[in-house]
Amino acid sequence: MSKTESFQERVAPWLLECFGKEIATDKTERNHRFLEEALELVQSAGCTASEAHQLVDFVFNREAGELKQEAGGVMVTLAALCLAHHIDMHDCGEVELEEIWTKVDAIRAKQAAKPKYAPLP
C-alpha cells in the first residue's frame, strides 16, 4: 500500500476482492449500500425514522442534482457531522477499511444470500 494512494483508491481492491467487478461496479447496488450506510450513520447520531422519511420526500420532490456536486456536498456534510459529534472521519474510515478486510468471507456470504437487484440487504 502506497502512502500516496487516496482512501478511495485503497477501497477499490477490497471492493473487487469482496464482490467481484460486476457487483463492485453496479451503480444501483452502490446507491443502495451507500444509502443504507448513510441512514445507519444518522440513526446512530439520533435521527428518527420520521425525520428520515420527511427528508426522503423533500429530496425526491425536487429535481436531481449533479452527481459530482452532490458527492462534494456529501463529503462536506459528513465532515461537518463528524465535527459536531467530535469524531475524526478519516480515522473512522481507516478503522473500518482495516476491519472489513478481515470480514470478506462473511460479507460475501451476506451478499450471496440477498435477492439480486433489491434495495434491502
N, CA, C and O atoms as a MOPAC input file, in Angstrom:
PM7 MOZYME 1SCF
protein

 N      0.84300 1    -1.18300 1     0.00000 1
 C      0.00000 1     0.00000 1     0.00000 1
 C      0.88300 1     1.24000 1     0.00000 1
 O      1.78600 1     1.37500 1     0.82500 1
 N      0.61500 1     2.11700 1    -0.91200 1
 C      1.36500 1     3.36000 1    -1.01800 1
 C      0.71700 1     4.42600 1    -0.15700 1
 O     -0.50800 1     4.54600 1    -0.11200 1
 N      1.54800 1     5.19900 1     0.52600 1
 C      1.01800 1     6.29000 1     1.35300 1
 C      0.41200 1     7.38500 1     0.47200 1
 O     -0.35800 1     8.21700 1     0.95200 1
 N      0.76300 1     7.38300 1    -0.82100 1
 C      0.23400 1     8.41500 1    -1.70400 1
 C     -1.12200 1     8.04200 1    -2.29000 1
 O     -1.78100 1     8.88300 1    -2.90200 1
 N     -1.54500 1     6.79800 1    -2.11200 1
 C     -2.85200 1     6.40100 1    -2.61100 1
 C     -3.95000 1     7.05100 1    -1.77600 1
 O     -3.85500 1     7.12400 1    -0.55100 1
 N     -4.98500 1     7.51600 1    -2.45000 1
 C     -6.11700 1     8.10000 1    -1.73200 1
 C     -6.90700 1     6.99600 1    -1.03300 1
 O     -6.74600 1     5.81200 1    -1.32800 1
 N     -7.74400 1     7.40300 1    -0.12300 1
 C     -8.61900 1     6.44300 1     0.55700 1
 C     -9.47800 1     5.70800 1    -0.47400 1
 O     -9.62900 1     4.48800 1    -0.39800 1
 N    -10.03200 1     6.43100 1    -1.42100 1
 C    -10.87100 1     5.84100 1    -2.45800 1
 C    -10.08000 1     4.79700 1    -3.24100 1
 O    -10.60500 1     3.72100 1    -3.52800 1
 N     -8.84600 1     5.08700 1    -3.58600 1
 C     -8.01100 1     4.12500 1    -4.30800 1
 C     -7.72100 1     2.88700 1    -3.45500 1
 O     -7.56200 1     1.79100 1    -3.99300 1
 N     -7.65000 1     3.05200 1    -2.14000 1
 C     -7.38600 1     1.91900 1    -1.26200 1
 C     -8.63300 1     1.09600 1    -0.97100 1
 O     -8.52600 1    -0.05800 1    -0.55600 1
 N     -9.81000 1     1.66900 1    -1.18200 1
 C    -11.06100 1     0.91700 1    -1.04300 1
 C    -11.27500 1     0.01000 1    -2.26000 1
 O    -11.84100 1    -1.07600 1    -2.12700 1
 N    -10.83100 1     0.44100 1    -3.43300 1
 C    -11.07800 1    -0.29600 1    -4.67300 1
 C    -10.62400 1    -1.75700 1    -4.61500 1
 O    -11.40200 1    -2.62500 1    -5.01100 1
 N     -9.41100 1    -2.08500 1    -4.14400 1
 C     -9.02000 1    -3.50300 1    -4.10500 1
 C     -9.90500 1    -4.33900 1    -3.18300 1
 O    -10.21400 1    -5.48900 1    -3.49600 1
 N    -10.31000 1    -3.77400 1    -2.06100 1
 C    -11.21000 1    -4.50600 1    -1.16200 1
 C    -12.54300 1    -4.76800 1    -1.85800 1
 O    -13.06900 1    -5.88000 1    -1.80200 1
 N    -13.07700 1    -3.75900 1    -2.50100 1
 C    -14.36600 1    -3.87700 1    -3.18000 1
 C    -14.32900 1    -4.98000 1    -4.23300 1
 O    -15.24200 1    -5.80200 1    -4.31300 1
 N    -13.27400 1    -4.99300 1    -5.03600 1
 C    -13.14000 1    -6.02300 1    -6.07100 1
 C    -12.92400 1    -7.40600 1    -5.47300 1
 O    -13.49800 1    -8.38700 1    -5.94700 1
 N    -12.10000 1    -7.48900 1    -4.43600 1
 C    -11.83600 1    -8.77800 1    -3.77100 1
 C    -13.10500 1    -9.33400 1    -3.13500 1
 O    -13.37400 1   -10.53300 1    -3.20800 1
 N    -13.86300 1    -8.47000 1    -2.52600 1
 C    -15.04300 1    -8.90100 1    -1.78100 1
 C    -16.21100 1    -9.25500 1    -2.70300 1
 O    -16.89300 1   -10.25500 1    -2.48000 1
 N    -16.44400 1    -8.45000 1    -3.72600 1
 C    -17.65500 1    -8.60200 1    -4.52600 1
 C    -17.43400 1    -8.98700 1    -5.97800 1
 O    -18.36500 1    -9.44700 1    -6.63900 1
 N    -16.23700 1    -8.81200 1    -6.48400 1
 C    -16.00500 1    -9.00400 1    -7.90800 1
 C    -16.42200 1    -7.75700 1    -8.67100 1
 O    -17.13200 1    -6.89600 1    -8.15200 1
 N    -15.96200 1    -7.67800 1    -9.92300 1
 C    -16.17300 1    -6.46300 1   -10.71500 1
 C    -17.64500 1    -6.13900 1   -10.95400 1
 O    -18.04700 1    -4.97800 1   -10.88400 1
 N    -18.45600 1    -7.17600 1   -11.23900 1
 C    -19.85800 1    -6.91300 1   -11.58800 1
 C    -20.60500 1    -6.19400 1   -10.47200 1
 O    -21.26200 1    -5.18300 1   -10.72300 1
 N    -20.51600 1    -6.69300 1    -9.26100 1
 C    -21.21600 1    -6.07500 1    -8.13200 1
 C    -20.50400 1    -4.79400 1    -7.68800 1
 O    -21.14800 1    -3.82000 1    -7.30000 1
 N    -19.17500 1    -4.80500 1    -7.74900 1
 C    -18.40600 1    -3.62900 1    -7.32700 1
 C    -18.73000 1    -2.40600 1    -8.17300 1
 O    -18.68900 1    -1.27700 1    -7.68500 1
 N    -19.05300 1    -2.63500 1    -9.44000 1
 C    -19.31400 1    -1.50900 1   -10.33400 1
 C    -20.79200 1    -1.30000 1   -10.63900 1
 O    -21.14100 1    -0.43700 1   -11.44400 1
 N    -21.65800 1    -2.07500 1   -10.01100 1
 C    -23.09300 1    -1.94800 1   -10.23700 1
 C    -23.59300 1    -0.67200 1    -9.54800 1
 O    -23.59500 1    -0.58500 1    -8.32000 1
 N    -24.00600 1     0.29000 1   -10.32800 1
 C    -24.38700 1     1.60400 1    -9.79400 1
 C    -25.59900 1     1.52700 1    -8.86900 1
 O    -25.64600 1     2.21700 1    -7.85000 1
 N    -26.56600 1     0.70100 1    -9.21300 1
 C    -27.74600 1     0.56900 1    -8.35600 1
 C    -27.36500 1    -0.03300 1    -7.01300 1
 O    -27.80300 1     0.45100 1    -5.97000 1
 N    -26.55900 1    -1.07700 1    -7.02900 1
 C    -26.10400 1    -1.70800 1    -5.78000 1
 C    -25.31700 1    -0.70600 1    -4.92900 1
 O    -25.52700 1    -0.62100 1    -3.71900 1
 N    -24.43100 1     0.03500 1    -5.54600 1
 C    -23.63000 1     1.01400 1    -4.79900 1
 C    -24.54000 1     2.10400 1    -4.22700 1
 O    -24.32500 1     2.55100 1    -3.10000 1
 N    -25.55800 1     2.53900 1    -4.98800 1
 C    -26.52400 1     3.52300 1    -4.47400 1
 C    -27.21100 1     2.99000 1    -3.21900 1
 O    -27.28800 1     3.67900 1    -2.20100 1
 N    -27.70700 1     1.76100 1    -3.30300 1
 C    -28.44300 1     1.18200 1    -2.17500 1
 C    -27.55400 1     1.02100 1    -0.95100 1
 O    -27.97200 1     1.33300 1     0.16400 1
 N    -26.33600 1     0.53700 1    -1.14500 1
 C    -25.44800 1     0.33200 1     0.00900 1
 C    -25.02000 1     1.65900 1     0.62400 1
 O    -24.88000 1     1.75500 1     1.84300 1
 N    -24.81000 1     2.68700 1    -0.20300 1
 C    -24.46100 1     3.99800 1     0.34700 1
 C    -25.62100 1     4.56000 1     1.16400 1
 O    -25.42400 1     5.05800 1     2.27200 1
 N    -26.82200 1     4.47800 1     0.61600 1
 C    -27.99000 1     4.98800 1     1.32600 1
 C    -28.18500 1     4.25100 1     2.64900 1
 O    -28.47900 1     4.86700 1     3.67400 1
 N    -28.02200 1     2.94100 1     2.62000 1
 C    -28.14000 1     2.14700 1     3.84900 1
 C    -27.13800 1     2.62500 1     4.90600 1
 O    -27.49900 1     2.83000 1     6.06400 1
 N    -25.89100 1     2.79700 1     4.50100 1
 C    -24.85800 1     3.24200 1     5.45100 1
 C    -25.11800 1     4.66500 1     5.95000 1
 O    -24.90900 1     4.96300 1     7.12600 1
 N    -25.57400 1     5.54000 1     5.05000 1
 C    -25.88100 1     6.91600 1     5.45700 1
 C    -27.01400 1     6.92900 1     6.48500 1
 O    -26.96700 1     7.67700 1     7.46100 1
 N    -28.03300 1     6.09500 1     6.25600 1
 C    -29.14200 1     6.01500 1     7.21100 1
 C    -28.68200 1     5.44400 1     8.55200 1
 O    -29.10000 1     5.91600 1     9.61000 1
 N    -27.81700 1     4.42600 1     8.50400 1
 C    -27.28700 1     3.86200 1     9.75300 1
 C    -26.46600 1     4.90300 1    10.51400 1
 O    -26.49900 1     4.95200 1    11.74400 1
 N    -25.72800 1     5.73500 1     9.77300 1
 C    -24.94300 1     6.79500 1    10.41900 1
 C    -25.84800 1     7.78100 1    11.13800 1
 O    -25.64300 1     8.05600 1    12.32000 1
 N    -26.84100 1     8.31500 1    10.44600 1
 C    -27.68700 1     9.31700 1    11.09900 1
 C    -28.56500 1     8.69900 1    12.18000 1
 O    -28.89800 1     9.36800 1    13.15800 1
 N    -28.94500 1     7.43500 1    12.01900 1
 C    -29.68500 1     6.74900 1    13.08000 1
 C    -28.82700 1     6.68300 1    14.34200 1
 O    -29.31200 1     6.94200 1    15.44300 1
 N    -27.54500 1     6.33200 1    14.17500 1
 C    -26.64800 1     6.23500 1    15.34000 1
 C    -26.38700 1     7.59300 1    15.96900 1
 O    -25.98500 1     7.67900 1    17.12900 1
 N    -26.61700 1     8.65700 1    15.20200 1
 C    -26.41300 1    10.01800 1    15.70500 1
 C    -27.70400 1    10.65000 1    16.21900 1
 O    -27.71400 1    11.82100 1    16.59600 1
 N    -28.80300 1     9.87300 1    16.23600 1
 C    -30.03300 1    10.35800 1    16.85200 1
 C    -31.16000 1    10.73700 1    15.90900 1
 O    -32.20500 1    11.18800 1    16.37500 1
 N    -30.99500 1    10.57400 1    14.61300 1
 C    -32.06400 1    10.88900 1    13.66700 1
 C    -33.16400 1     9.83900 1    13.79100 1
 O    -32.88000 1     8.65400 1    13.96000 1
 N    -34.39700 1    10.26800 1    13.70800 1
 C    -35.51900 1     9.33500 1    13.80200 1
 C    -35.96500 1     8.87500 1    12.41200 1
 O    -35.64000 1     9.50600 1    11.40600 1
 N    -36.70600 1     7.77700 1    12.37000 1
 C    -37.26300 1     7.29200 1    11.11000 1
 C    -38.20200 1     8.33200 1    10.51200 1
 O    -38.22100 1     8.52800 1     9.29700 1
 N    -38.97100 1     8.99300 1    11.35000 1
 C    -39.89300 1    10.02600 1    10.87500 1
 C    -39.13100 1    11.15700 1    10.18500 1
 O    -39.53000 1    11.61500 1     9.11500 1
 N    -38.05400 1    11.59700 1    10.78900 1
 C    -37.24300 1    12.65400 1    10.17000 1
 C    -36.66600 1    12.17900 1     8.84100 1
 O    -36.65100 1    12.93200 1     7.86800 1
 N    -36.19600 1    10.94300 1     8.79400 1
 C    -35.61500 1    10.40300 1     7.56500 1
 C    -36.66600 1    10.31600 1     6.45800 1
 O    -36.38600 1    10.67200 1     5.31300 1
 N    -37.86000 1     9.85100 1     6.78500 1
 C    -38.92000 1     9.77100 1     5.78700 1
 C    -39.30100 1    11.15100 1     5.26900 1
 O    -39.54100 1    11.31600 1     4.07300 1
 N    -39.35800 1    12.14100 1     6.14900 1
 C    -39.65200 1    13.51300 1     5.72300 1
 C    -38.59100 1    14.02200 1     4.76500 1
 O    -38.91100 1    14.67300 1     3.77100 1
 N    -37.34000 1    13.73400 1     5.05400 1
 C    -36.25100 1    14.17200 1     4.18500 1
 C    -36.26600 1    13.44500 1     2.84600 1
 O    -35.96800 1    14.04600 1     1.81400 1
 N    -36.61400 1    12.14600 1     2.84800 1
 C    -36.73300 1    11.41500 1     1.58300 1
 C    -37.77400 1    12.09500 1     0.70100 1
 O    -37.51700 1    12.35200 1    -0.47500 1
 N    -38.94200 1    12.38800 1     1.25800 1
 C    -39.99400 1    13.05000 1     0.48200 1
 C    -39.53500 1    14.41800 1    -0.01000 1
 O    -39.78200 1    14.77300 1    -1.16200 1
 N    -38.87400 1    15.18700 1     0.84600 1
 C    -38.38200 1    16.51300 1     0.49100 1
 C    -37.40700 1    16.43700 1    -0.68500 1
 O    -37.53800 1    17.18100 1    -1.65700 1
 N    -36.43400 1    15.53900 1    -0.59000 1
 C    -35.40700 1    15.42100 1    -1.63200 1
 C    -36.00200 1    14.92900 1    -2.94300 1
 O    -35.71300 1    15.49000 1    -4.00000 1
 N    -36.82700 1    13.89200 1    -2.89100 1
 C    -37.34100 1    13.30300 1    -4.11800 1
 C    -38.47200 1    14.10000 1    -4.75300 1
 O    -38.94100 1    13.74200 1    -5.83400 1
 N    -38.91700 1    15.16200 1    -4.11100 1
 C    -39.87100 1    16.08200 1    -4.71000 1
 C    -39.16800 1    17.22700 1    -5.43300 1
 O    -39.82000 1    18.14400 1    -5.93200 1
 N    -37.82800 1    17.17400 1    -5.48900 1
 C    -37.04100 1    18.17400 1    -6.21400 1
 C    -36.34600 1    17.49000 1    -7.38800 1
 O    -36.28000 1    16.26300 1    -7.46300 1
 N    -35.83700 1    18.30300 1    -8.29200 1
 C    -35.05700 1    17.75100 1    -9.40100 1
 C    -33.75000 1    17.18100 1    -8.87200 1
 O    -33.19400 1    17.66800 1    -7.88800 1
 N    -33.27000 1    16.14000 1    -9.54500 1
 C    -31.99000 1    15.54100 1    -9.16300 1
 C    -30.86500 1    16.54100 1    -9.41000 1
 O    -30.88300 1    17.29900 1   -10.37900 1
 N    -29.89100 1    16.52100 1    -8.51100 1
 C    -28.72900 1    17.38700 1    -8.65100 1
 C    -27.69100 1    16.77900 1    -9.57300 1
 O    -27.92800 1    15.74200 1   -10.19200 1
 N    -26.53800 1    17.42800 1    -9.66300 1
 C    -25.42400 1    16.97300 1   -10.48800 1
 C    -24.53700 1    16.08100 1    -9.63200 1
 O    -24.18100 1    16.45800 1    -8.51500 1
 N    -24.17500 1    14.90800 1   -10.13500 1
 C    -23.50300 1    13.87000 1    -9.36300 1
 C    -22.23900 1    14.37000 1    -8.65600 1
 O    -22.08700 1    14.15600 1    -7.45400 1
 N    -21.34800 1    15.01800 1    -9.36800 1
 C    -20.09100 1    15.46300 1    -8.75600 1
 C    -20.33500 1    16.50100 1    -7.65800 1
 O    -19.69100 1    16.45400 1    -6.61000 1
 N    -21.24300 1    17.41900 1    -7.88600 1
 C    -21.54800 1    18.43100 1    -6.86400 1
 C    -22.15600 1    17.77400 1    -5.63500 1
 O    -21.81500 1    18.12900 1    -4.50700 1
 N    -23.05400 1    16.81900 1    -5.84800 1
 C    -23.69300 1    16.14000 1    -4.72100 1
 C    -22.68900 1    15.29800 1    -3.94200 1
 O    -22.77700 1    15.21600 1    -2.71700 1
 N    -21.72800 1    14.66500 1    -4.63900 1
 C    -20.67100 1    13.91200 1    -3.94500 1
 C    -19.84700 1    14.86000 1    -3.07600 1
 O    -19.50400 1    14.53000 1    -1.94100 1
 N    -19.53400 1    16.02500 1    -3.60900 1
 C    -18.82400 1    17.03000 1    -2.80900 1
 C    -19.63800 1    17.46100 1    -1.60700 1
 O    -19.09800 1    17.63100 1    -0.51400 1
 N    -20.93800 1    17.63700 1    -1.80400 1
 C    -21.81300 1    18.01000 1    -0.69800 1
 C    -21.84600 1    16.95000 1     0.38900 1
 O    -21.87400 1    17.27200 1     1.57600 1
 N    -21.84200 1    15.68200 1    -0.01700 1
 C    -21.80300 1    14.58600 1     0.95200 1
 C    -20.52000 1    14.66200 1     1.77000 1
 O    -20.54600 1    14.49700 1     2.99000 1
 N    -19.40600 1    14.91000 1     1.10400 1
 C    -18.12700 1    14.97200 1     1.82700 1
 C    -18.11000 1    16.12500 1     2.82800 1
 O    -17.66100 1    15.96300 1     3.96200 1
 N    -18.60000 1    17.29300 1     2.40100 1
 C    -18.61200 1    18.45300 1     3.29500 1
 C    -19.55100 1    18.22400 1     4.47100 1
 O    -19.19700 1    18.52100 1     5.61200 1
 N    -20.74600 1    17.69600 1     4.20600 1
 C    -21.69000 1    17.49600 1     5.30800 1
 C    -21.26600 1    16.35600 1     6.22300 1
 O    -21.56400 1    16.38900 1     7.41600 1
 N    -20.56700 1    15.33300 1     5.68700 1
 C    -20.02500 1    14.28400 1     6.55100 1
 C    -18.96700 1    14.87700 1     7.48000 1
 O    -18.94600 1    14.57300 1     8.67200 1
 N    -18.09200 1    15.72000 1     6.93700 1
 C    -17.08000 1    16.37400 1     7.77800 1
 C    -17.74900 1    17.21300 1     8.86400 1
 O    -17.32200 1    17.19500 1    10.01800 1
 N    -18.78800 1    17.94000 1     8.49600 1
 C    -19.49400 1    18.78100 1     9.47000 1
 C    -20.18500 1    17.93200 1    10.54100 1
 O    -20.14700 1    18.27700 1    11.72200 1
 N    -20.81400 1    16.82700 1    10.13800 1
 C    -21.45500 1    15.93400 1    11.10500 1
 C    -20.41600 1    15.37400 1    12.07200 1
 O    -20.64100 1    15.34100 1    13.28200 1
 N    -19.28300 1    14.93700 1    11.53900 1
 C    -18.22600 1    14.38600 1    12.39000 1
 C    -17.67600 1    15.44000 1    13.34400 1
 O    -17.39400 1    15.13600 1    14.50300 1
 N    -17.52300 1    16.65700 1    12.87700 1
 C    -17.08000 1    17.74300 1    13.75900 1
 C    -18.07800 1    17.95000 1    14.90200 1
 O    -17.68700 1    18.08900 1    16.06100 1
 N    -19.36900 1    17.96900 1    14.56100 1
 C    -20.40300 1    18.17900 1    15.57800 1
 C    -20.40000 1    17.07500 1    16.62800 1
 O    -20.72100 1    17.32000 1    17.79000 1
 N    -20.03600 1    15.85400 1    16.21900 1
 C    -20.02700 1    14.70700 1    17.13400 1
 C    -18.64100 1    14.39900 1    17.70000 1
 O    -18.44700 1    13.40600 1    18.40200 1
 N    -17.68700 1    15.26700 1    17.38200 1
 C    -16.32000 1    15.13800 1    17.91200 1
 C    -15.67700 1    13.80100 1    17.55400 1
 O    -15.05900 1    13.14800 1    18.39500 1
 N    -15.83400 1    13.40200 1    16.27600 1
 C    -15.16200 1    12.20400 1    15.78700 1
 C    -14.36100 1    12.57000 1    14.53800 1
 O    -14.70300 1    13.51200 1    13.82200 1
 N    -13.30300 1    11.82000 1    14.28900 1
 C    -12.43400 1    12.06300 1    13.14300 1
 C    -12.87000 1    11.16100 1    11.99500 1
 O    -12.69700 1     9.94400 1    12.06200 1
 N    -13.43300 1    11.74700 1    10.94600 1
 C    -13.96300 1    10.94100 1     9.85100 1
 C    -12.87100 1    10.13700 1     9.14900 1
 O    -13.12100 1     9.02000 1     8.69600 1
 N    -11.68100 1    10.68500 1     9.05500 1
 C    -10.59200 1     9.95200 1     8.39900 1
 C    -10.19400 1     8.73500 1     9.23100 1
 O     -9.98400 1     7.64800 1     8.69200 1
 N    -10.09500 1     8.92200 1    10.52800 1
 C     -9.76300 1     7.80200 1    11.41100 1
 C    -10.85700 1     6.73800 1    11.35000 1
 O    -10.56200 1     5.54400 1    11.29100 1
 N    -12.11900 1     7.17000 1    11.36500 1
 C    -13.23300 1     6.21400 1    11.27300 1
 C    -13.14600 1     5.39900 1     9.98500 1
 O    -13.37200 1     4.18900 1     9.99700 1
 N    -12.82300 1     6.05200 1     8.88700 1
 C    -12.69500 1     5.35600 1     7.61400 1
 C    -11.54600 1     4.36400 1     7.60700 1
 O    -11.68400 1     3.24900 1     7.10500 1
 N    -10.41400 1     4.76800 1     8.16300 1
 C     -9.25000 1     3.87000 1     8.20500 1
 C     -9.53000 1     2.64100 1     9.05700 1
 O     -9.18000 1     1.52300 1     8.67800 1
 N    -10.16300 1     2.84900 1    10.21000 1
 C    -10.50800 1     1.72800 1    11.09400 1
 C    -11.47700 1     0.77900 1    10.39200 1
 O    -11.31300 1    -0.43900 1    10.46300 1
 N    -12.47400 1     1.32500 1     9.72200 1
 C    -13.46900 1     0.49700 1     9.03700 1
 C    -12.83600 1    -0.28500 1     7.89200 1
 O    -13.12600 1    -1.46900 1     7.72200 1
 N    -11.97100 1     0.36500 1     7.09800 1
 C    -11.33300 1    -0.32700 1     5.98500 1
 C    -10.46700 1    -1.48100 1     6.48300 1
 O    -10.46300 1    -2.55900 1     5.89000 1
 N     -9.74800 1    -1.25600 1     7.55300 1
 C     -8.93300 1    -2.32800 1     8.14000 1
 C     -9.82000 1    -3.47800 1     8.62500 1
 O     -9.49300 1    -4.64800 1     8.42700 1
 N    -10.93000 1    -3.14100 1     9.25400 1
 C    -11.84800 1    -4.14500 1     9.80200 1
 C    -12.52000 1    -4.96800 1     8.70700 1
 O    -12.61900 1    -6.18900 1     8.83200 1
 N    -12.98000 1    -4.32300 1     7.64200 1
 C    -13.71500 1    -5.07300 1     6.62100 1
 C    -12.82000 1    -6.01600 1     5.83000 1
 O    -13.31100 1    -6.98400 1     5.24900 1
 N    -11.50800 1    -5.75200 1     5.79700 1
 C    -10.60500 1    -6.71300 1     5.15300 1
 C    -10.62000 1    -8.04200 1     5.90200 1
 O    -10.33400 1    -9.08100 1     5.30600 1
 N    -10.94500 1    -8.03300 1     7.19300 1
 C    -10.98400 1    -9.27200 1     7.97500 1
 C    -12.32600 1    -9.98700 1     7.85200 1
 O    -12.48600 1   -11.08700 1     8.38100 1
 N    -13.29300 1    -9.38000 1     7.16400 1
 C    -14.65100 1    -9.92100 1     7.07900 1
 C    -15.09600 1   -10.22700 1     5.65200 1
 O    -16.29400 1   -10.32800 1     5.38900 1
 N    -14.15600 1   -10.37500 1     4.73700 1
 C    -14.51000 1   -10.58300 1     3.33100 1
 C    -15.44100 1   -11.78100 1     3.15800 1
 O    -16.44700 1   -11.67300 1     2.45600 1
 N    -15.13300 1   -12.90500 1     3.77200 1
 C    -15.96300 1   -14.10700 1     3.60800 1
 C    -17.37700 1   -13.89800 1     4.14000 1
 O    -18.34600 1   -14.30100 1     3.49600 1
 N    -17.50200 1   -13.27900 1     5.29400 1
 C    -18.82600 1   -13.02900 1     5.87400 1
 C    -19.63000 1   -12.05800 1     5.01600 1
 O    -20.83500 1   -12.23800 1     4.84100 1
 N    -18.98000 1   -11.04300 1     4.48500 1
 C    -19.67200 1   -10.06900 1     3.63800 1
 C    -20.10200 1   -10.72200 1     2.32800 1
 O    -21.20300 1   -10.46600 1     1.84100 1
 N    -19.24600 1   -11.55900 1     1.75900 1
 C    -19.60700 1   -12.29400 1     0.53500 1
 C    -20.82400 1   -13.18300 1     0.77800 1
 O    -21.73300 1   -13.23600 1    -0.04900 1
 N    -20.83900 1   -13.87400 1     1.90400 1
 C    -21.96100 1   -14.76600 1     2.22500 1
 C    -23.25500 1   -13.97500 1     2.36300 1
 O    -24.30300 1   -14.40800 1     1.88200 1
 N    -23.18900 1   -12.83200 1     3.01100 1
 C    -24.37000 1   -11.98100 1     3.16900 1
 C    -24.86000 1   -11.50400 1     1.80000 1
 O    -26.06200 1   -11.48700 1     1.53600 1
 N    -23.93300 1   -11.12400 1     0.94700 1
 C    -24.27100 1   -10.66800 1    -0.40500 1
 C    -24.92400 1   -11.79300 1    -1.20900 1
 O    -25.90800 1   -11.56500 1    -1.91200 1
 N    -24.38200 1   -12.99100 1    -1.10700 1
 C    -24.90400 1   -14.13100 1    -1.86500 1
 C    -26.31200 1   -14.51600 1    -1.42000 1
 O    -27.08700 1   -15.04600 1    -2.21600 1
 N    -26.64900 1   -14.25800 1    -0.16800 1
 C    -27.94200 1   -14.66600 1     0.37600 1
 C    -29.06100 1   -13.67000 1     0.08500 1
 O    -30.23300 1   -13.99300 1     0.27600 1
 N    -28.72600 1   -12.48700 1    -0.36600 1
 C    -29.77800 1   -11.48900 1    -0.56900 1
 C    -30.32600 1   -11.54300 1    -1.98300 1
 O    -29.64000 1   -12.00700 1    -2.89400 1
 N    -31.55500 1   -11.07400 1    -2.18100 1
 C    -32.13100 1   -11.06800 1    -3.53300 1
 C    -31.33200 1   -10.13200 1    -4.43800 1
 O    -30.86900 1    -9.07800 1    -4.00000 1
 N    -31.17300 1   -10.52800 1    -5.71300 1
 C    -30.45500 1    -9.67600 1    -6.65500 1
 C    -31.30900 1    -8.45400 1    -6.99500 1
 O    -32.53300 1    -8.53700 1    -7.10400 1
 N    -30.63400 1    -7.32600 1    -7.15800 1
 C    -31.24300 1    -6.07600 1    -7.61200 1
 C    -32.34100 1    -5.57500 1    -6.67900 1
 O    -33.28500 1    -4.92000 1    -7.11900 1
 N    -32.21600 1    -5.88000 1    -5.40600 1
 C    -33.18700 1    -5.39900 1    -4.42300 1
 C    -32.48500 1    -4.41300 1    -3.49100 1
 O    -31.31400 1    -4.61100 1    -3.16700 1
 N    -33.16500 1    -3.36800 1    -3.06000 1
 C    -32.51700 1    -2.38400 1    -2.21000 1
 C    -32.19500 1    -2.90200 1    -0.80400 1
 O    -31.23500 1    -2.45200 1    -0.17800 1
 N    -32.99600 1    -3.84400 1    -0.31300 1
 C    -32.77600 1    -4.31200 1     1.04900 1
 C    -31.70900 1    -5.38600 1     1.08800 1
 O    -31.69300 1    -6.28700 1     0.24900 1
 N    -30.80800 1    -5.29000 1     2.07400 1
 C    -29.73900 1    -6.29400 1     2.17500 1
 C    -30.25900 1    -7.61500 1     2.70100 1
 O    -29.49200 1    -8.56700 1     2.84700 1

